[in-house]
Every structure is written in C-alpha cells, then in structure tokens.
Amino acid sequence: MKKLIRLALVGLLLVSFISQANDVEGVYTVIIKKQAEKKSTRWTLSDWLTTKKRMALMDQWLALNTKTTLFEGRFGGSTGSVKETTDVENKKTSNRYEAELLVRMFGLAAETGNLGPHQKFSSAELELMILGSSLQSTSLRGFYGLRKLDWENVGKFDQYYYGGTLTIYLFNFLGVDGRYQSFSKAKDDDKVDTASGNSLSLGAFLDLSFVRLGAKLYSETLKLEHAGVVQPNTKNKGTLFTASIFF
C-alpha cells in the first residue's frame, strides 16, 4: 500500500514538473515575441538617418527627371578646322548647323554641314530622354536617325545610325558633354561602294542664361568598300567651337 502511495506521489510530481516546464516555455515564447515586436518598432537615430538619406536620394532622382516644361528647343552651330587623313592629309574648315526640339521626353533633331574636306551631309533623328529634366540639365539621351552623305568623287549614301548624348553639369554654368554615333552600312546609288563608320565628340561648355558657348574634340572614321574590296579608312579629326541658343 505504501509503495502505491509513493508511486502516485512520484507521478503527481512528474506531471506537475512537466506542466510547469510547458508554462515556462510558453512564458519564454511570449517574452521573445514581445522583444521582436519591440525591436521592429524601435526608433533609432541610425534608422532615421538611413531613412532620411533614402528619401533625399528619391527626391533628388525625381528632381533630376521631372520635366518642368512642356517643350523646349535649341538652335546651334559649330565651326573649326578639320583634318582628313587617308593616303594624304587635307585640311578644311568645317561648318555645321543644328536644330533640336524636345517635347516632354521625346525629341526631333536635324543637322547639316560638312564633315571634312570632301563630305557634305544632312541628317534627321528621333530622340528619347532617358535621364534628365531638360536640355540644360545633366541628362542622357538616346537617338536613332538617317544621314544623307554626299562624298565627293565616291558617291551618295543614305546611312541609318544610332547612339547617345551625355551631358554632365559640373556647376550651374559649366559642364561637359559627349556624343557617340554608329553608322550602318549603306550602298551608293550605283550599288558599287558601301560606306559605314562611327563618330565621337567630347567637349566642355559654358552656359550664359539661354546662350551656350563651348568647344569639342571631334573624330569620325569613315569605312569604304569598293566592289567588295575594303579601302583604307578615312578619318576626320579636329576641334570645333560651338554656340547654341535655347528657347
């Protein structure tokens, strides 16, 4: 009889211990859950600074890419001495004239003039403002267009091209820019010669209200094939002085 009582007491003690252990585990779970909730809602100076920085970057991005005007335009031109190099070197003054109209993020542009001593051209292109708020702001624009090239003693070519223009303002009045173009292969009217190539210009400019004055290094490589035979590349290089009026 005494043994049965002892076994019953031991059983009750075990049940009580297990119950208390479960209660302790439940209390521990509740405490940990509350700590996690407190941590998630805790205000700290570092979190505030991080949030402030993130919001400042978002505001800056919106300011840089929000159009403030419905449309804007530009008339411009450039002039300078360009050297043409093939088998021999020739120098000639290059004069180019440009017009550009941007409506929101889409634009149209046209240009005419001479590339070097022996090439005249006219072109028209469609533009897309990828980054930036205006022509007079830090911006990145892509374009696709058609150039009609009249190459003296060679032929006339209709060249499709694509590329991009990058403008970076260092200060409110001073900036740098660059433009790259890649020209697809095009045959002349007689289907004998094929022309292609690429061009790159890098420059700096000074903005005086709606007037921009600048200078740029210009380089273009013209590749020619005559009846399927590759000819020596023609390279035009020089320094062009630029001027533009914005409206």
Secondary structure as GFF3:
##gff-version 3
##sequence-region A 1 247
A	DSSP	alpha_helix	2	41	.	.	.	ID=ss1
A	DSSP	alpha_helix	45	65	.	.	.	ID=ss2
A	DSSP	beta_strand	71	85	.	.	.	ID=ss3
A	DSSP	beta_strand	89	103	.	.	.	ID=ss4
A	DSSP	beta_strand	106	116	.	.	.	ID=ss5
A	DSSP	beta_strand	119	131	.	.	.	ID=ss6
A	DSSP	beta_strand	139	151	.	.	.	ID=ss7
A	DSSP	beta_strand	155	169	.	.	.	ID=ss8
A	DSSP	beta_strand	174	187	.	.	.	ID=ss9
A	DSSP	beta_strand	193	208	.	.	.	ID=ss10
A	DSSP	beta_strand	211	226	.	.	.	ID=ss11
A	DSSP	beta_strand	229	230	.	.	.	ID=ss12
A	DSSP	beta_strand	234	246	.	.	.	ID=ss13
###
